[in-house]
C-alpha cells in the first residue's frame, strides 16, 4: 500500500510547531464516522502465526466475505524502529511483513507518528493485501489535536483505522479508570481542554475492558480505543472487541507485537 495523501507523510525534519500544524490539518481531514465495507460482526478471530520471515500465508479454502484486519506494532533496536504488520481473515493469517527505519527524533508526547510513521509506511509499502481496517498500537482521536498515530496513518493511506493504546493520553473518562470492571465494560472518553481541536464533551473514544481476572486480588486495566479514520468511536470499540480472543490485546496487534519482536531479533546491531 502506498500513501494516498503524500502531503501527510510524517516528516521528522519539521520543527515541533510545524508538526503540530500538520496535525491540525490532519484533524480537519479525518472522518470519525463509519465508512466501512463490512460489519464488525463478520470479523473472525486469529489463530497462531507460523514460523517464518516476511511472507504470505495461504488462507485455506475460506471464500467468505470476512474483512481483512491488519494489526500494526513496533519494536526498537538502538535508533531503529522495526514495524510489523500482520493481516488476518477469520482465523487465518493472510500476510505479515516488516520494515526497519531509523528514528530521527526522540519520543515526544503527541508526536509519535513523526518518530514511528516512516517505519510503518515502509512496512505498508511491502504489503500485498489491501486491509479493510487497520488496528494500530497507539492513539487515534484520543490525542491533543485528534491526530494520533492511528489517525495519521489512516489519513495518509486513506484506510479505516483504529487506535489501540495501553494508557490514556488525554481526555476525561466518564468513570474512574482506577476501578476494576468486568469484561465488556465500555467507558466513554470525552474531549476536555486538553484536546484543542474539538468541543469539550465530544466522545473521542472508549476505555474498553477486553479481559479481566476472576480474582478480587488481581485486575487488568482497560485498553484505550479510539477511531483513527473512517470509523466512529462506537464501531472502533466494536472492532476491537470482535478481534479479542482470550487476551487483553486484540489478536491483530497481539500477533503484530510478537512478529515485531521476531523481526527485531533478526536485526543486527553494532553492539552484537
N, C-alpha and C positions, 0 to 999 in steps of 0.2 A: 504494500500500500504506500502510495506517495502522497505528500501534502496536497490538499485541495485548496487551502488558503496559505500559500507560501509566505505571505506578508506577516503571518503569525508564528512562523517557525521561531522557537526560542533562540535568542541571540545573547550569549553570555558576555559579549563585549559592550553591551549597553550599560549606561550608568543606572544606578538604582532608581533614580527619578524616571528615566526612560522606560525601564522595565515596568514600573507601576503605571505609567501612562498607557503602555501597551495592554496591560491587564484591564484597565478601564475600557479600552476599545474592545477587548475580548468580551467583557461583561455585556456590552451593548449588542453584540452579535449573538451571544449564546442564547439558546432556546431551552428554557426549563419547563417544557411541556412535552407530552408524548408525541413522537414522530417515529414510530416503530413499525416494522413489518411483521411483528409476531406478538403473541401474548405471553406473559411470564408463565402461564400455566403449561405452555408447550416446552418449557426448558427441562431437560433431563439432568441427571447427576453424573459426575465423572467417576471413572474407575482409576486404577493405578496407572502411572506413567511408566512405560517400559524403559529399559536402559538404552542408552544411545545418545549421540550428539544431535546437533541441529538436523532435523529430519521431518519427513511427512509420514504419517501413520495411517493405515487403512481404517476405514470406518465400517468395515463389515458390509453386510447386506442391508443395512438400515437405509431406507429411502424415504423416511418421513420428512415432513417439513419443519422439524425441530430446528430452532435457530443455532447459529454458530456463536458461541460465547467465548470471548478471549479474556484471559487474565494476564495482567502485566505487573511485574515486580522487579526490584533492583537489588543488586549486591555490589560491594565495592572492594577494589583491590588498590591500595595506595590512592593515587589520584585518578583512578579509572572507575567508571561506572559500568557494571555488567547488567544489561537489561535483558529480561527473559519474557517471552510471550508463549502462553500455552492456549491452544484453541480446542474447544470441546463441542461435541454434538451428542446429546443424550449422554450415554455412559462411555463414549469413545473419545480418545484424544486424537484429533484430526491432524494437528501440526504443532510443532514447537520450534521456536527459533531464538537466537540470542545475538547480541551485538555488544561490542566494547568501545567506549569512547572516553576520552579524557574529560574530567570535570575541571572546568576552567575558573570556577568561583567557589567559595566556601558555602556551606549551608547558611541561608538567611531565611528566617521565618517569613512565609508568604511568597517567597521567590524560588520555591523548589523546582519549578519547571525549567528555569533557566540553568539550573545545575544538572538536572537529570534528563531533560527533554530531548537533548541531542541523541543520547544512547537509545531512548525509547523509539524515536523516529527512525533511527538506523535499524533497529530490530524490525519495525513495521515494514521497512523497505525490503527486508528479506522474506516477508510473509507472502505466501501464495494464496492463502484463504482470504476471504472477504467477510470479516466478522459482522454479525448483526448487532452486536453490542460488545462493548469493552469495559471490563472491570479493572480499575487502576488502583494500585496500592497508594493512596493519597487522597487529598480532599478534592471536592468538586466545587459546588456552590458555597459550601461552608468555608468561606475564605474572606479575607478583609476586603477584597474587591470582586468577589464572586468568580474568581478566575484561578482556582486551584489547579493542580497538576492534571486531574481528570478533565476539567473544562478546557484547559489549554490544548491538551492532546486531542480531545473530541472536536474542538473547533478547527484545529489545523488539518485534521484528516476528514472532517465532516462525517463523523461516525457517532452513533449513540454511545454515550459513555457515562459511567457511574464511578464516583469516588468512594473508596472503602478505606477509611482511616482508623487507626487504633486509639487516637486521642482527639479531643475537641480543640480545634484551632481558635474558633471564635463563635459568637452567638450565645444565646441563652436557652438552656433546656427547660421544657415545661415542668419537669420534675427533677429532683436531685439525681445525679448520676452516681452518688456515693451509696445508694441503697442497693439491695440485692433483688433483682427482678427475675421472674420466670421466663423461660424460653418463649419467644414470640412477642415479647413486650416491645412496643414502639413508643418512643418519647419524642415528640416534635422538638426541633431546634429552631428557634426564631431569631431573625436578624435583630441586632441591637445597635448601639452607636459604635461598635467595633467593626461593623460592616458599612462601608461608606457609600456603596453603590445601590442600595435598595432600602425601601422604607422599613422602619422598625416594626416588628411583629410579623413580617413575612416569614413563612415556614420555608427554611432553606435546606432542610434535611431532617434526619431522624437518628436518635440513638437506638440501635436495633440489637436486642438480646438474642443472639443466634444459638447460644448454648449456655447451660447453667448446671452447676453441681446440685445433687440432691442433699448434700451435707450442709447443715447450717454453719459449719466452721470454715467453709471454703466458698468462694464465689468467683465468677468470671465477669469481667467488665463488658459492657456492650460495645459493639462496633459503631463507628460514626459514619453514617451512609448519607451521601448527598448526590443530587443529579450533577452530571458533568455537562452534557449537551444532548438535546433532543429526547430528554427523559424528565418526567415530573418527579417531585420528591417522593410521592407515594409509590410510584412504579419503580423507582430506584430501590426502595426497600423491598418491594415485591420480588424483584430480580435477585437481589442478594439472598433473600430468604429461600427462594426457589433453588438456588445453587449451593446451599449449605447442607452438608451431609455428615453430621456427627462431629464436626469440628467447629471451632469458633469462626474461622475464616471460610468464605465461600470457596468451593473447590477450584475455580479458575485461578484465583490469586494464591491459594494454598499451593497448588501444583506449580505455579509460576515461581513462587518463593523457593520451592525445592529445586526447581531447574536452575534458577539463578545461582544457588549455592553450588550446584554441579558444574555450571559453566564457569563460575569463579575459580573453582579448583583447577580448571584446565588452563587458566590464565597464568603465565609465568610472571614472576615479579623479580626486580633486581636483587632482592634480599635472599632469593632461593639459590 
